[in-house]
């Protein structure tokens, strides 16, 4: 199984807009071969000092894929290319960690 943790930082005040665009692709990604989990997550309310907050302009995409080949196919999909075009200019930074 392949795990992916993508840390996405948006331009100031743009997280809601990016998450709105992201929500549109989630059902398409869930339908892809090999997708086990794919969802955006943000800071949990009430965690207090137990967490290091992401902040108001950052979210994480938590992913699980059955294989590296299926992850690569996901990355090359038309809907991911369209999403990238939609959020271009709204993303300040992105770090992707691919893990076994």
FENKAKA-V932294 format. One record per helix or strand. SS is the DSSP state (~ for helix, > for strand). FROM is the first residue (numbers start at 1). TO is the last residue. If there is no record, write none. Layout:
# FENKAKA-V932294
ss=SS from=FROM to=TO
ss=SS from=FROM to=TO
This chain:
# FENKAKA-V932294
ss=> from=2 to=10
ss=~ from=15 to=30
ss=> from=35 to=41
ss=~ from=48 to=50
ss=> from=58 to=65
ss=~ from=68 to=75
ss=~ from=78 to=87
ss=> from=91 to=99
